[in-house]
């Protein structure tokens, strides 16, 4: 029996597979089935500050819509469906109490005071950790990158000072120098980083000439950006790295652990293949470890990271790109060009 245990955010996991934040978390029966399939932990669906603000606006509208109407022509109680963040916290607590595996909350706020307020409320539900979703979509031409980063670092500092549970930060790759930013966050005590966030992007229907909403699933191979940064970070920061976005199989997971990741988050592959994919990925990992004569994750974690390759590997540098261009004929062969 292989030892698949790994540590993430200081939490011991039975294996490296985490169910990422998604709508599946709204259904406790689904999470229990994921637990039965062997998932190591669950990231509960994000609490979004924008959603709370929108609900508050809707509540205000409901409470004032009859202000100028005679009492005789309205019902006794307005039709209000509003629980704010209370409902989210209640469900989060219930999920934690119902599962035996670690439950990690996810928070997506905007304003500094609400980041701290919501983090404190979430920590009181009994969850094992909290994942902060940082994403900066530039909209202000006059705001410098340094200012954005300093604001987010300060938010993390204050959250760490106000709660005792572990804190991870989920980032987009769109920072000017994401390695430098991660290093700064690492120095203020972040317990783990999740690489990378996947966000909905705008789209347009050219016939209707209007913006449209489209569901975005990751594609096979999307994990490669996470692999690059996992390989560069391993051995250079204290925090753990969890790879996300496009992890679809046990093979993908093995590659990411070899580069330096402690674990992976999966979502799209579960939607496409069902919860049984969790068990499939575990078996694929065990079978590979058996072939390679590895007993534990720690024996090969980071084996192909930049630091383990003495920092001289072309894989993580521009040199690999140049090498591929120079030797493209050897890679593709003459038959490739004959078929063009």
VENURWO-V192231 format. One record per pair of residues at least 24 apart in sequence whose C-alpha atoms are under 10 Angstrom apart, sorted by the first residue. I is the first residue (numbers start at 1). J is the second residue. Records with the same first field share a line. If there is no record, write none. Layout:
I->J  J
This chain:
1->286  290  295  296
2->285  286  287  289  290  293  294  295  296  297
3->286  289  294  295  296  297  298
4->282  285  286  289  295  296  297  298
5->40  262  263  296  297  298
6->40  262  263  296  297  298  301
7->240  262  263  297  298
8->166  168  191  192  193  239  240  241  242  261  262  263
9->128  129  130  165  166  167  168  190  191  192  193  239  240  241  242  262
10->129  165  166  167  191  192  239  240
11->41  102  128  129  166  191
12->40  41  102
13->39  40  41  101  102  262  263
14->38  39  40  41  101
15->39  40  41  262  263  264  282  285  297
16->40  41  242  253  254  257  261  262  263  264  265  281  282  285  297
17->41  42  242  250  253  262  263  264  265  266  278  279  281  282
18->42  43  102  103  104  242  244  263  264  265  266  267  278
19->43  44  103  264  265  266  267  268  270  275  278
20->44  45  104  106  244  245  264  265  266  267  268  270
21->45  46  104  105  106  131  265  266  267
22->46  266  267  268  271
23->267
24->267  270  271
25->91  92  95
26->88  91  92  95
27->91  95
28->91  94  95  98  99
29->95  98
30->275
31->95  98  99  275
32->95  98  99  100  101
33->275  276
34->270  274  275  276  277  278  279
35->99  100  101  275  278
36->275  276  278  279
37->275  276  277  278  279  280  282
38->101  275  276  277  278  279  280  281  282
39->101  102  266  275  277  278  279  281  282
40->100  101  102  103  263  278
41->99  100  101  102  103  104  128  265
42->95  96  99  101  102  103  104  105  265  266
43->102  103  104  105  106  129  130  131  265
44->88  91  92  95  96  103  104  105  106  107  127  130  131
45->88  92  104  105  106  107
46->88  105  106  107  108  109  131  132  133
47->85  88  89  105  106  107  108  109  118  119  122  133
48->85  106  107  108  109  110  118  133
49->84  85  107  108  109  110  111  114  115  118
50->108  109  110
51->84  85  108  109
52->82  83  84  85  109
53->84
54->84
55->81  82  83  84  85
56->82  83  84
58->82
59->83  84
85->118  121  122
86->121
88->122
89->118  121  122  123  124  125
90->122  125
91->125
92->122  125  126  127
93->122  123  124  125  126  127
94->125  126
95->125  126  127
96->125  126  127  128
97->125  126  127
101->128
102->127  128  129
103->127  128  129  130
104->128  129  130  131  165  166  167  168
105->129  130  131  132  167
106->130  131  132  133  167  168  169  170
107->131  132  133  134  169  170
108->132  133  134  135  170
109->133  134  135
110->134  135  136
111->151  155
112->151  152  154  155  156  158  159
113->155  158
114->155
115->155  156  158  159
116->155  156  157  158  159  160  161  162  163
117->159  162
118->159
119->159  160  162  163  165  167
120->159  160  162  163  164  165
121->163
122->163  165
123->162  163  164  165  166
124->163  164  165
126->165
127->165  166
128->164  165  166  167
129->163  164  165  166  167  168  191
130->163  165  166  167  168  169
131->166  167  168  169  170  191  192  193  194
132->156  159  167  168  169  170  171  193  194
133->168  169  170  171  172  194  196  197
134->169  170  171  172  197
135->170  171  172  173  174  175  197  198  199
136->171  172  174  175
137->172  174
138->174
145->175  176  177
146->175  176  181
148->175
149->175  176  181  184  185
150->181  184  185
152->181  185
153->181  182  184  185  186  187  188  190
154->185  188
156->185  188  189  190
157->185  187  188  189  190
158->188
160->188  189  190  191
161->189
165->191
166->190  191  192
167->191  192  193
168->192  193  194  239  240  241  242
169->193  194  195  196  197  241  242
170->194  195  196  197  198  241  242  243  244
171->195  196  197  198
172->196  197  198  199
173->197  198  225  226  229
178->229
179->229  232  233  236  237
182->233  237  239
183->233  236  237  238  239
184->237
185->237  239
186->236  237  238  239  240
187->237  238  239
189->238  239
190->238  239  240
191->238  239  240  241
192->237  238  239  240  241  242  262
193->230  239  240  241  242  243  261
194->226  230  240  241  242  243  244  245  261  263  264  265
195->223  225  226  227  229  230  241  242  243  244  245  261  264  265
196->223  225  226  229  242  243  244  245  246  265
197->226  243  244  245
198->244  245  246
216->268
217->245  246  267  268  269  271  272
218->244  245  246  247  248  267  268  269
219->245  246  247  248  268  269
220->245  246  247  248  249  252  268  269
221->245  246  247  248  252
222->246  247  248  252
223->247  248  252  253  255  256  264
224->252  255  256
226->256  259  261
227->252  253  255  256  257  258  259  260  261  305  316
228->256  259  260  305  306  315  316  317
229->259  260  261  305  306  316
230->256  257  258  259  260  261  262  302  305  306
231->256  257  258  259  260  261  302  303  304  305  306  307  308  309  315  316
232->259  260  302  305  306  307  311  316  317
233->259  260  261  302  305  306  307
234->259  260  261  262  301  302  303  304  305  306  307  308
235->260  302  305  306  307  308
236->306  307
248->272  273  277  278  281
249->277  278  280  281  282  284  285
250->277  278  279  280  281  282  283  284  285  286  287  288
251->281  284  285  288
252->281  285
253->281  282  284  285
254->281  284  285  288  289  297  300  301
255->301  302  304
256->301  302  304  305
257->297  298  300  301  302  303  304  305
258->297  298  299  300  301  302  303  304  305
259->300  301  302  303  304  305  306  307  308
260->298  300  301  302  303  304  305  306  307  308
261->301  302  305
262->297  298  301  302
263->297  301
